[in-house]
Amino acid sequence: MSKKTQKIVVYLMLIAMLAGTVLSGLSMLF
């Protein structure tokens, strides 16, 4: 895998983690 692809994968994982945290936080509020 090239460096660029690895960077994209890492970013996607971070975004997925953030989205999961936000979603769980929202479900706690409501």
Sequence and secondary structure as in RCSB ss.txt:
>XXXX:A:sequence
MSKKTQKIVVYLMLIAMLAGTVLSGLSMLF
>XXXX:A:secstr
  HHHHHHHHHHHHHHHHHHHHHHHHHHH 
